[in-house]
Amino acid sequence: MNDLLPARLKTKLPPHTFDLLTKAAGLASERRWQVYLVAGYIRDCLLDLPVRDIDITIVGDALQVAEEMADLAHAELETFGQFGTATLKIAGDLDIDLVTARKESYPQPGALPVVEAGDIYHDLARRDFSINAMAVELTPTGLGQLLDPHDGIGDVQSTSIRVLHDRSFRDDPTRIFRAVKFARRLGFAIEKQTLELILQAVRDGSLYTVSMDRITRELLLILEEPHADAMLWDLDRFGVLGAIHPLLAWPYEPGKIRPGPDELLKPQERQDTYLAVMGAETGTDPDEAEKLARWLNLPAPYVKMMRDSARLAGLWSKLGENAQSNWQTYNLLRGLDLRTLQAYARIEALQADSVAWRRLMHYINTLRHVKPELKGDHLESLGAKPGPLYRDVLEELLEAKIEGRLPTRADEERFVRERLAERE
Ligand code: CTP
């Protein structure tokens, strides 16, 4: 398998990116520094998957190499001096993350690690799983040489997610989410001992040692993934969701609740739909859903989404009742967050419940756009004064319009005149 690697390393990158990397590695080697491609890039090359980002480790000074690369490529550079890392943004290409090789130690479980300079082997040893702990040298003397001290190749071949040491999840419990994510994304299994360590870490309360922001970040990343339903199922089975919050749950076997065909969905659309389902899963009490969203420190639009998805779950059976007018549908759904409604509409399982689903679609596509031509100032010109009567007539006008009884502006004017005359 590693015989294929050198060719793939090149073909997975645009030629100018490969040239840029080897040129920068050449400059670095003049200072006796070494440059390596590491982590996900190597993993995805071995599996012949599309590459998602480029991680570079430098035994030397990553910030200086990053600056030289930015000059060579006329690219934008973001540096994070305190972490010794930088991201090179080349227009239209994958981002390149650069980091100085380091050794990490965890002063206490779940805390951010203490970092000191290290060699490439230290840098690989600090990583989460063997399949993410391989490197390929780019410096001219060792160009193309694979370093695989933790038998990542073996685990790629046996399709296993395996941690490098027993403290891994205690040191960094966010790796629990990552284990589940890589396993389902790649169709791998979590190796037996690694799974034991996950369950042990959850039992020991390791998740409480990490900030909610870090947990939520991992959770949101999972919701963007094509197999998020299976990942959520695993997190639920392993007790992770319940440990985050008792109302956070995913009781659906993989394949049961999915947001439409993967190839047609954007990551954001997937994320919205899974969040909406999780909001609905809290029960039908919007306050509880909101509390959960706030517990997770979700941004305001997501809080609204979880709240409104619980509301929508509460009125779903009503939405499916027989003989409902458009106006009744409109009143059930008006004021609910549009993004939530769209997220709900994507849930394949609800499409079987086709009366409610068709009404939801009708609201999204048509009813919510219906607006009478006459506005408040027209009413004034027809003799109505702002106040309760004025509001009532506008509401009746909207109802008649939504029910399709007022196709033209002249119909609307007649309708308003009649209503005003009735109320005099
Ligand atoms: N890493 C780690 N522990 C973490 C996060 C990251 O050891 N909690 C290491 C892994 O070696 C990982 C690398 O940092 O491969 C880069 O992290 P990230 O970009 O999140 O992962 P990728 O492997 O690139 O995954 P993706 O394909 O999702 O981008």
Boltz pocket constraint, residues with backbone or C-beta under 6 A from the ligand:
constraints:
  - pocket:
      binder: B
      contacts: [[A, 39], [A, 40], [A, 41], [A, 52], [A, 53], [A, 55], [A, 126], [A, 127], [A, 128], [A, 129], [A, 132], [A, 133], [A, 172], [A, 174], [A, 175], [A, 178]]
      max_distance: 6.0
